[in-house]
Amino acid sequence: MTLDRTRPLWIALLVGLLGAPALADDSDRPEPRPIPVQMEGGAEGDAPPAADAPGTPAEDAASAPAAAPAGPAPLTRGLAGPYLAARMATVENDFRAAARYFVQAVAQDPSDPYLQDSALVALTSAGDLDRAVAFAERMVLSGSATELAGLLHRAKLVKDGAWDELLAFLETSRSVDLPITEDLMDGTIQGWALMGAGRGSDSLAAFQALAASESLAPVANYHLALAQAIVGDYDSAEALLAQEGTGDHLLGLVARVQVLAQLDRRDEAEALLAGLPGLEAEPQLLDLQARLAAGAPVSFDIVGGPSDGIAQLLLAFASALSGGPDPEPLSLIHARLAVWLAPENAEARLIAAQLLQERQQFDLAEAEYEAVRAMGQLRPAAELSRIDALARAGRRPEAENAALALSAAYPSLAQAWVALGDVLRQQEKYTTAVPAYDKALQLLSDAPPEARWFPLYARGIALERAGQFERAEADLLAALEIRPDQASLLNYLGYSWIDRNQNLEQALEMIKKAVELAPGDGYILDSLAWAYYRLGRYEEAVAPMEQAIATMASDPLVNDHLGDIYWKVGRTREAEIQWKRALSLEPAESGEVDPARIRAKLERGLDAVLADEAGTDSRAAPQPQTEADASE
């Protein structure tokens, strides 16, 4: 048996039922550029800021702190002001600000269902469930309940244990077009509500009726098994959990092991866990294994009652609804409700944290990760995500501490050392980052080459920025042997050579290939243009640099480069405009551009600055060569 945390069959089923598209992976973001060794003519730039890990999303978005709740908006009377502020906050996934403004908008127009639902979405997404539920309750009582308000009302009745009231609400509020035996959400809630109301036989019958639908059977049978175990029918529960598609996920596996223990079939439970891939990364399973081996009592507590069962249902829906290229707001809502109903369910908190992280709400995600840690559920996969979330939230010292703790707890986990190296590098601790990558590569010495390219690339970047270019070059070339078509690798090494006036012909060909692989990447286009510039092919440099500036108008280095290229082709007025633009973008903060050098170019022209640098800087790069003259 292979442990799968994501319930593949359940997700496929629910996606089909909900019409949600398949989940798309985040696209990789290449490392933008190496640290410049010299400016044109040899002037050395300031030390650059740390770049995010290669292959991660764009640095500005990734490393910026999560947006804090917005301050008070300017006074605007009526609906327009709060509505527009709420819409802007929604676009930025600033749920707390969106909630505040949508509530203000509803106060201006209490009868608008769109505003009401938007307020519910924002309040729930922000984790303010008490206010969201109170808001939904008012909608229900006023007879203006939307479907979302109805879902929150169901959750409120579940949390209150008002099972008879919940059953009555299901009876009166549902669509008459869909029988409850064909409605996965309400049918499962009904089964658990009957259990909560003390009607065990009716509960089992409701689950069995739901499972009669072939499309709903895997999910319905899982909940039926949990209900059977609660009433003590462990034999029937085990038979269902053993079926393919019913219990082959983390919570299902825990449930089955616990059921086997109740049947005194502990040897089968131990065999189920023995050799399970990924077991060492799951504290809950390790604890079960230890208790079984020690002969300690193992209780059935994967669900403590109907509320926990409904929380697991909401969790499954959250996973299914997250499966699309455009984030589905209801995915986070279902995850938040699952946590609200079952705050000790670590899986629910992890899903909520991951969804928040995907929406760039790193501080909100960290609160969920911290809750999981407080439960003693330190899981490598979750910790790696948490470290990433902390780093992207600008909380890099905390990310470093988390990475240190993870590498200490799991010293044989290569990914932990890579994460530590990345966080150190993001803090410009390049020399310190190298040993972390060394350890990762040592652990991966017998791993397939594909597992080694990223640590080689990352160590190469750290070495290059630490001034150890010979070692960096070896790592980058080794990584390229594994990933010859990795655009970011080709660009990084090619730019490094160009910046050092080395291997210009080979560097140019590498960057041309990178452009073909990632034609819209501004950093790579900048590298191509700068390669032409270094070769003295100024006219050819214009087009790719103009394409780069079209995608990176706010990058001071690209503006500075374009100014230099314009100057060399005789477009001096446009060159001055670009240099002034570069100065306006506070280039000193980037560390890649020297503002004093730009001012000198504006005062005396590029040629004069280059002449001065060539006469005074022993490290000055040679004058740009033609491609034929470039030495290897």
Legacy VTK file of the C-alpha trace (Angstrom):
# vtk DataFile Version 3.0
C-alpha trace
ASCII
DATASET POLYDATA
POINTS 632 float
0.000 0.000 0.000
1.242 3.492 -0.820
0.361 6.294 1.531
-1.296 9.194 -0.251
-2.166 12.273 1.707
-4.274 13.810 -1.047
-7.054 11.239 -1.442
-6.619 10.813 -5.216
-9.830 8.868 -5.828
-11.855 11.147 -3.600
-10.476 14.222 -5.286
-11.201 12.853 -8.755
-14.721 12.037 -7.653
-15.393 15.375 -6.033
-13.847 17.332 -8.877
-16.203 15.550 -11.230
-19.179 16.264 -9.030
-18.259 19.898 -8.510
-17.081 20.614 -12.025
-13.716 21.856 -10.735
-10.746 21.767 -13.133
-7.554 19.853 -12.398
-4.913 21.362 -10.145
-2.077 23.133 -11.963
1.401 23.375 -10.448
2.912 26.781 -9.881
5.206 27.649 -12.754
8.886 27.844 -11.890
10.533 31.222 -11.743
14.204 31.255 -12.809
16.835 33.000 -10.749
16.996 36.492 -12.275
20.710 37.070 -12.605
24.050 36.508 -10.875
25.618 39.267 -8.852
27.431 41.578 -11.280
31.201 41.240 -10.928
31.742 44.602 -12.621
29.685 47.322 -14.095
30.486 48.198 -17.701
34.085 49.302 -17.742
34.850 47.545 -14.479
33.036 49.475 -11.745
31.946 47.044 -9.110
28.366 47.232 -7.855
27.181 46.968 -4.305
26.349 43.572 -2.903
22.945 42.544 -4.204
19.983 41.464 -2.161
19.550 37.765 -1.650
17.530 36.103 -4.356
14.819 33.653 -3.586
15.451 29.997 -4.210
15.868 29.178 -7.881
12.773 27.763 -9.425
10.450 29.676 -7.090
7.965 32.411 -8.017
9.140 35.918 -8.776
11.265 37.418 -6.040
9.369 40.630 -5.432
6.060 38.827 -4.839
7.662 35.885 -3.080
9.768 37.767 -0.560
7.427 40.637 0.244
5.740 40.470 3.647
2.117 39.464 3.637
-0.092 42.509 3.415
-1.105 43.769 6.820
-4.681 44.867 7.317
-5.085 48.139 5.509
-5.337 51.305 7.553
-8.470 53.404 7.591
-9.515 54.391 4.084
-10.183 58.019 3.236
-13.669 59.025 4.229
-16.037 58.191 1.363
-19.735 58.397 1.884
-22.153 55.829 0.480
-21.535 52.450 -1.093
-18.892 53.191 -3.705
-15.949 53.799 -1.368
-16.120 50.632 0.750
-17.124 48.537 -2.249
-14.125 49.615 -4.324
-11.802 49.201 -1.347
-13.217 45.713 -0.746
-12.747 44.755 -4.396
-9.124 45.904 -4.333
-8.466 43.990 -1.113
-10.087 40.896 -2.665
-7.833 41.111 -5.717
-4.852 41.181 -3.355
-6.270 38.345 -1.210
-6.145 40.662 1.812
-9.056 38.896 3.471
-9.124 40.942 6.654
-9.319 44.248 4.811
-11.861 42.810 2.353
-14.029 41.660 5.237
-13.974 45.079 6.873
-14.931 46.899 3.695
-17.557 44.412 2.526
-19.257 44.626 5.927
-19.301 48.409 5.507
-20.732 47.988 1.998
-23.479 45.668 3.261
-24.418 48.301 5.819
-25.065 50.662 2.898
-27.081 48.099 0.911
-28.290 45.273 3.204
-30.432 43.655 0.505
-27.669 42.945 -2.033
-26.931 39.175 -1.987
-23.619 39.664 -3.816
-22.343 41.997 -1.106
-23.616 39.643 1.602
-21.905 36.613 0.088
-18.712 38.594 -0.492
-18.666 39.584 3.170
-19.138 35.938 4.172
-16.320 34.822 1.874
-13.931 37.437 3.240
-14.798 36.889 6.910
-14.489 33.117 6.619
-11.281 33.262 4.567
-9.749 35.555 7.173
-10.564 32.967 9.843
-13.127 35.150 11.602
-15.671 32.322 11.761
-17.636 33.643 14.714
-18.454 36.887 12.898
-19.080 35.064 9.622
-21.514 32.654 11.250
-23.304 35.455 13.091
-23.622 37.307 9.787
-25.012 34.182 8.098
-27.457 33.623 10.949
-28.938 37.071 10.430
-29.362 36.295 6.741
-31.134 33.020 7.528
-33.444 34.623 10.061
-34.333 37.434 7.646
-35.181 34.947 4.901
-32.378 36.225 2.637
-30.016 33.290 3.033
-27.759 32.469 0.104
-26.277 29.012 -0.445
-23.110 30.089 1.341
-25.094 31.426 4.278
-26.907 28.082 4.376
-23.582 26.222 4.542
-22.404 28.382 7.427
-25.743 27.875 9.179
-25.304 24.108 8.840
-21.841 24.413 10.374
-23.228 26.479 13.264
-25.866 23.841 14.026
-23.192 21.133 13.873
-20.937 23.012 16.286
-23.873 23.583 18.646
-24.886 19.915 18.470
-28.381 21.000 17.406
-28.961 17.793 15.456
-32.742 17.829 15.282
-32.708 21.451 14.174
-30.104 20.573 11.550
-32.216 17.707 10.235
-35.217 20.017 9.998
-33.149 22.639 8.173
-31.923 20.043 5.667
-35.519 19.037 5.059
-36.791 22.559 4.388
-33.851 24.314 2.729
-32.717 21.837 0.121
-33.430 21.928 -3.594
-36.305 19.610 -4.514
-34.568 18.768 -7.803
-31.830 16.689 -6.159
-32.763 13.819 -3.814
-30.702 13.811 -0.655
-29.475 10.305 -1.516
-27.732 11.876 -4.526
-26.391 14.925 -2.704
-22.944 14.148 -1.311
-22.741 17.130 1.015
-26.230 17.130 2.498
-26.571 13.353 2.369
-23.407 12.903 4.442
-24.379 15.686 6.838
-27.778 14.021 7.272
-26.134 10.699 8.126
-23.991 12.283 10.805
-26.855 14.417 12.130
-28.951 11.280 12.610
-26.056 9.761 14.538
-25.830 12.883 16.666
-29.576 12.748 17.321
-29.191 9.239 18.773
-30.709 7.481 15.759
-27.832 5.130 14.991
-29.774 2.703 12.804
-31.240 5.531 10.734
-27.749 7.020 10.398
-26.277 3.807 8.993
-29.248 3.426 6.651
-28.734 6.982 5.366
-25.071 6.321 4.618
-25.939 3.034 2.904
-28.531 4.784 0.733
-25.931 7.368 -0.236
-23.394 4.636 -1.055
-25.896 3.004 -3.419
-24.937 5.697 -5.922
-21.846 4.355 -7.684
-20.349 7.816 -8.100
-20.715 8.627 -4.399
-19.799 5.189 -3.017
-16.099 5.782 -2.129
-16.842 8.834 0.014
-20.108 7.486 1.428
-18.533 4.151 2.352
-15.698 5.874 4.171
-18.165 7.805 6.328
-20.287 4.680 6.746
-17.201 2.862 8.035
-16.515 5.626 10.557
-20.136 5.530 11.710
-20.044 1.729 12.033
-16.894 1.962 14.138
-18.510 4.547 16.402
-21.411 2.181 17.135
-18.986 -0.711 17.697
-19.398 -2.630 14.434
-15.660 -2.874 13.795
-15.874 -5.900 11.498
-18.094 -4.075 9.007
-15.979 -0.931 9.311
-12.767 -2.844 8.562
-14.313 -4.537 5.533
-15.230 -1.169 4.047
-11.918 0.498 4.875
-10.069 -2.339 3.172
-11.805 -1.580 -0.128
-9.800 0.219 -2.779
-10.684 3.899 -2.876
-12.333 3.965 0.555
-9.490 4.094 3.051
-6.304 4.534 1.026
-5.428 7.979 2.346
-3.842 9.194 5.566
-6.988 9.538 7.682
-8.400 6.322 6.223
-5.216 4.457 7.065
-5.272 5.734 10.643
-8.919 4.704 10.921
-8.215 1.205 9.633
-5.235 0.660 11.942
-7.311 1.803 14.899
-10.194 -0.485 13.872
-7.845 -3.468 13.530
-6.556 -2.758 17.036
-10.126 -2.872 18.375
-10.512 -6.294 16.725
-7.312 -7.534 18.416
-5.725 -7.904 14.988
-2.711 -5.874 16.006
-0.325 -7.966 13.926
-2.270 -6.979 10.795
-2.228 -3.357 11.889
1.541 -3.481 12.385
1.998 -5.173 9.007
-0.096 -2.445 7.390
2.276 0.191 8.721
5.542 -1.723 8.255
7.474 -0.589 5.230
4.900 2.029 4.327
6.595 4.661 2.111
6.750 8.001 3.869
6.011 6.527 7.306
8.972 8.301 8.894
7.459 11.660 7.941
4.092 11.051 9.596
4.184 11.497 13.406
0.623 10.211 13.780
1.515 6.905 12.117
4.817 6.606 13.960
2.971 7.024 17.247
0.497 4.319 16.246
3.331 2.009 15.258
5.129 2.574 18.569
1.994 1.895 20.617
1.240 -1.267 18.678
4.796 -2.531 19.119
4.716 -1.788 22.871
1.355 -3.454 23.380
-0.077 -0.152 24.571
-3.793 0.585 24.226
-4.917 1.942 20.861
-8.335 3.555 20.877
-10.586 4.467 17.973
-10.423 8.242 18.014
-9.951 9.290 14.393
-13.439 10.717 14.818
-14.821 11.609 18.192
-18.370 12.020 16.960
-20.553 13.485 14.204
-18.839 16.898 14.237
-15.497 15.311 13.391
-17.083 13.281 10.606
-18.602 16.393 9.026
-15.274 18.193 9.398
-13.628 15.421 7.382
-16.297 15.829 4.702
-15.605 19.569 4.513
-11.892 18.825 4.295
-12.444 16.548 1.291
-14.447 19.266 -0.425
-11.699 21.800 0.329
-9.143 19.563 -1.383
-11.388 19.045 -4.411
-12.303 22.703 -4.787
-8.646 23.739 -4.721
-8.051 21.746 -7.898
-8.061 24.441 -10.516
-5.766 26.955 -12.198
-7.847 29.790 -10.749
-8.083 29.465 -6.961
-11.627 28.603 -5.922
-12.652 30.749 -2.904
-14.876 27.962 -1.589
-11.851 25.693 -1.105
-10.499 27.901 1.680
-13.997 28.362 3.097
-14.490 24.603 3.447
-11.046 24.215 5.000
-11.725 27.016 7.479
-15.049 25.433 8.439
-13.345 22.058 8.909
-10.852 23.666 11.309
-13.665 25.480 13.126
-15.541 22.226 13.697
-12.469 20.108 14.487
-9.640 22.378 15.692
-7.482 19.377 16.625
-7.599 17.979 13.070
-4.049 18.585 11.875
-4.939 17.662 8.293
-7.554 20.406 8.137
-5.120 22.983 9.459
-2.459 21.918 6.964
-4.872 22.239 4.043
-5.943 25.676 5.278
-2.299 26.726 5.650
-1.418 25.561 2.157
-4.401 27.352 0.623
-3.504 30.558 2.454
0.089 30.236 1.323
-1.012 29.829 -2.298
-2.878 33.122 -1.909
0.246 34.868 -0.580
-1.281 35.216 2.898
1.837 33.991 4.655
1.133 35.368 8.124
-2.309 33.762 8.191
-0.745 30.508 6.951
1.907 30.629 9.664
-0.790 30.726 12.347
-2.108 27.389 11.061
1.357 25.852 10.770
2.110 26.948 14.329
-1.101 25.303 15.550
-0.004 22.030 13.923
3.397 22.300 15.594
1.702 22.873 18.949
-0.093 19.542 18.448
3.284 17.817 18.176
2.662 17.119 14.492
6.058 18.196 13.130
5.881 16.885 9.579
8.669 17.463 7.082
6.340 18.307 4.197
4.411 20.782 6.329
7.582 22.253 7.808
9.095 22.765 4.372
5.959 24.637 3.336
6.046 26.606 6.571
9.691 27.587 6.049
8.801 28.793 2.573
5.817 30.734 3.939
7.948 32.427 6.603
10.603 33.378 4.065
8.044 34.817 1.663
6.464 36.770 4.514
9.818 38.446 5.115
10.291 36.580 8.389
13.584 35.033 7.352
15.213 34.707 10.797
12.186 32.651 11.854
12.443 30.661 8.636
16.096 30.010 9.398
15.262 28.778 12.909
12.560 26.498 11.501
14.976 25.101 8.918
17.608 24.513 11.601
15.032 22.680 13.727
13.901 20.556 10.797
17.425 19.592 9.770
18.192 18.710 13.402
15.021 16.595 13.721
15.505 14.918 10.325
19.275 15.024 9.648
18.974 12.492 6.823
16.371 14.539 4.946
18.126 16.240 2.039
15.252 18.665 1.447
15.696 20.045 4.962
19.305 20.977 4.206
18.339 22.498 0.868
15.692 24.591 2.654
18.293 25.718 5.210
20.707 26.649 2.440
18.000 28.593 0.622
17.003 30.590 3.707
20.632 31.396 4.513
21.226 32.495 0.939
18.125 34.677 0.993
19.734 36.478 3.932
22.968 36.943 1.954
24.740 34.405 4.183
26.269 32.839 1.111
29.345 31.315 2.747
27.225 29.764 5.492
24.734 28.422 2.961
27.333 26.376 1.100
27.822 23.694 3.834
24.050 23.168 3.984
23.997 22.439 0.266
27.116 20.265 0.720
25.208 18.145 3.241
22.190 17.857 0.948
24.332 16.737 -1.983
26.151 14.253 0.235
22.807 12.716 1.225
21.828 12.626 -2.446
25.068 11.026 -3.616
23.279 7.789 -4.547
20.066 9.491 -5.685
19.064 9.747 -9.336
20.713 12.690 -11.118
17.359 14.452 -11.410
17.300 14.823 -7.610
20.686 16.565 -7.627
20.301 19.316 -10.206
18.515 21.780 -7.944
20.961 21.575 -4.991
23.848 21.870 -7.478
22.233 24.949 -8.996
21.512 26.489 -5.595
25.038 25.800 -4.310
26.433 27.250 -7.525
24.539 30.484 -6.909
25.758 30.664 -3.303
29.355 30.020 -4.357
29.190 32.575 -7.158
27.866 35.215 -4.801
30.471 34.291 -2.202
33.184 35.027 -4.763
34.143 31.393 -5.417
33.398 31.368 -9.119
35.526 28.373 -10.097
33.558 26.101 -7.774
30.310 27.801 -8.746
31.052 27.247 -12.419
31.660 23.540 -11.806
28.332 23.183 -9.996
26.395 25.067 -12.639
27.953 22.979 -15.418
27.142 19.784 -13.494
23.566 20.919 -13.071
23.374 21.668 -16.788
24.513 18.147 -17.613
21.398 16.939 -15.787
19.046 19.679 -17.024
20.474 20.899 -20.356
17.195 22.598 -21.237
16.692 24.427 -17.942
16.380 28.063 -19.023
17.298 29.576 -15.659
20.494 27.515 -15.494
21.522 28.462 -19.004
20.842 32.102 -18.247
22.651 32.143 -14.914
25.879 30.615 -16.173
25.729 32.498 -19.453
25.249 35.829 -17.680
28.065 34.971 -15.248
30.463 34.411 -18.118
29.343 37.536 -19.938
29.679 39.656 -16.821
33.268 38.398 -16.528
33.981 38.739 -20.246
34.610 34.992 -20.416
33.503 32.406 -22.965
31.432 35.015 -24.753
30.558 32.931 -27.801
29.434 29.954 -25.703
27.635 32.250 -23.283
25.758 33.915 -26.135
24.603 30.574 -27.516
23.478 29.447 -24.056
21.433 32.586 -23.531
19.927 32.356 -27.015
18.784 28.847 -26.110
17.373 30.127 -22.810
15.387 32.765 -24.711
13.952 30.053 -26.969
12.929 28.052 -23.892
11.477 31.056 -22.021
10.806 33.727 -24.650
8.880 36.061 -22.356
11.349 36.133 -19.469
12.683 39.654 -19.022
15.775 38.608 -17.088
16.868 36.271 -19.855
16.178 38.887 -22.536
18.298 41.307 -20.510
21.098 38.740 -20.482
20.883 38.273 -24.249
21.021 42.010 -24.866
23.961 42.391 -22.505
25.786 39.584 -24.282
25.438 41.452 -27.566
26.608 44.607 -25.810
29.713 42.893 -24.445
30.462 41.649 -27.954
30.168 45.161 -29.323
27.070 44.229 -31.348
25.114 47.207 -30.122
22.436 47.335 -32.803
21.528 43.703 -32.128
21.307 44.464 -28.413
18.530 47.028 -28.818
15.577 44.743 -29.628
15.973 42.186 -26.795
16.664 44.952 -24.272
13.531 46.811 -25.345
11.592 43.543 -24.963
13.092 43.121 -21.501
12.096 46.632 -20.438
8.547 45.955 -21.623
8.247 43.201 -19.012
10.487 44.773 -16.314
9.850 48.496 -16.516
10.574 48.945 -12.796
13.937 47.154 -12.732
16.735 49.746 -12.303
19.446 47.525 -13.807
17.461 46.844 -16.979
16.787 50.568 -17.368
20.479 51.296 -16.848
21.462 48.641 -19.386
19.038 50.027 -21.955
20.500 53.490 -21.430
24.012 52.189 -22.108
22.861 50.417 -25.264
20.997 53.474 -26.536
24.131 55.567 -25.979
26.246 53.153 -27.999
23.868 53.318 -30.985
23.798 57.099 -30.917
20.410 57.548 -29.254
21.881 59.734 -26.530
18.699 61.569 -25.548
16.869 58.273 -25.017
19.878 56.978 -23.079
19.604 59.891 -20.665
15.899 59.217 -20.209
16.607 55.593 -19.269
19.368 56.550 -16.839
17.080 59.080 -15.169
14.412 56.394 -15.010
16.908 54.032 -13.352
17.762 56.687 -10.744
14.071 57.258 -10.006
13.721 53.561 -9.118
16.116 53.901 -6.144
18.802 51.640 -7.601
20.884 51.635 -4.433
18.248 49.473 -2.779
18.685 46.750 -5.385
22.444 46.624 -4.847
22.939 45.914 -8.551
23.322 49.502 -9.786
25.636 52.283 -8.598
23.653 55.565 -8.521
26.840 57.638 -8.523
27.941 55.983 -11.740
24.585 56.749 -13.382
24.880 60.408 -12.343
28.362 60.500 -13.822
27.017 59.150 -17.111
24.329 61.822 -17.135
26.874 64.567 -16.462
29.713 63.459 -18.748
28.392 60.685 -20.980
29.073 56.950 -21.009
32.256 57.173 -23.084
33.935 59.505 -20.594
32.955 57.287 -17.653
34.300 54.193 -19.403
37.537 55.972 -20.241
38.034 57.032 -16.615
37.298 53.524 -15.367
39.632 51.926 -17.882
42.445 54.179 -16.687
41.909 53.821 -12.931
40.413 50.361 -12.264
42.822 47.476 -12.618
39.868 45.089 -12.672
38.208 46.876 -15.568
36.694 44.578 -18.127
38.195 44.763 -21.614
36.370 46.738 -24.251
33.525 44.802 -25.861
34.814 42.391 -28.462
33.306 41.077 -31.603
32.055 37.539 -31.449
34.937 36.360 -33.606
37.486 37.914 -31.250
35.968 36.632 -28.030
38.329 34.244 -26.285
37.169 31.079 -24.601
LINES 1 633
632 0 1 2 3 4 5 6 7 8 9 10 11 12 13 14 15 16 17 18 19 20 21 22 23 24 25 26 27 28 29 30 31 32 33 34 35 36 37 38 39 40 41 42 43 44 45 46 47 48 49 50 51 52 53 54 55 56 57 58 59 60 61 62 63 64 65 66 67 68 69 70 71 72 73 74 75 76 77 78 79 80 81 82 83 84 85 86 87 88 89 90 91 92 93 94 95 96 97 98 99 100 101 102 103 104 105 106 107 108 109 110 111 112 113 114 115 116 117 118 119 120 121 122 123 124 125 126 127 128 129 130 131 132 133 134 135 136 137 138 139 140 141 142 143 144 145 146 147 148 149 150 151 152 153 154 155 156 157 158 159 160 161 162 163 164 165 166 167 168 169 170 171 172 173 174 175 176 177 178 179 180 181 182 183 184 185 186 187 188 189 190 191 192 193 194 195 196 197 198 199 200 201 202 203 204 205 206 207 208 209 210 211 212 213 214 215 216 217 218 219 220 221 222 223 224 225 226 227 228 229 230 231 232 233 234 235 236 237 238 239 240 241 242 243 244 245 246 247 248 249 250 251 252 253 254 255 256 257 258 259 260 261 262 263 264 265 266 267 268 269 270 271 272 273 274 275 276 277 278 279 280 281 282 283 284 285 286 287 288 289 290 291 292 293 294 295 296 297 298 299 300 301 302 303 304 305 306 307 308 309 310 311 312 313 314 315 316 317 318 319 320 321 322 323 324 325 326 327 328 329 330 331 332 333 334 335 336 337 338 339 340 341 342 343 344 345 346 347 348 349 350 351 352 353 354 355 356 357 358 359 360 361 362 363 364 365 366 367 368 369 370 371 372 373 374 375 376 377 378 379 380 381 382 383 384 385 386 387 388 389 390 391 392 393 394 395 396 397 398 399 400 401 402 403 404 405 406 407 408 409 410 411 412 413 414 415 416 417 418 419 420 421 422 423 424 425 426 427 428 429 430 431 432 433 434 435 436 437 438 439 440 441 442 443 444 445 446 447 448 449 450 451 452 453 454 455 456 457 458 459 460 461 462 463 464 465 466 467 468 469 470 471 472 473 474 475 476 477 478 479 480 481 482 483 484 485 486 487 488 489 490 491 492 493 494 495 496 497 498 499 500 501 502 503 504 505 506 507 508 509 510 511 512 513 514 515 516 517 518 519 520 521 522 523 524 525 526 527 528 529 530 531 532 533 534 535 536 537 538 539 540 541 542 543 544 545 546 547 548 549 550 551 552 553 554 555 556 557 558 559 560 561 562 563 564 565 566 567 568 569 570 571 572 573 574 575 576 577 578 579 580 581 582 583 584 585 586 587 588 589 590 591 592 593 594 595 596 597 598 599 600 601 602 603 604 605 606 607 608 609 610 611 612 613 614 615 616 617 618 619 620 621 622 623 624 625 626 627 628 629 630 631
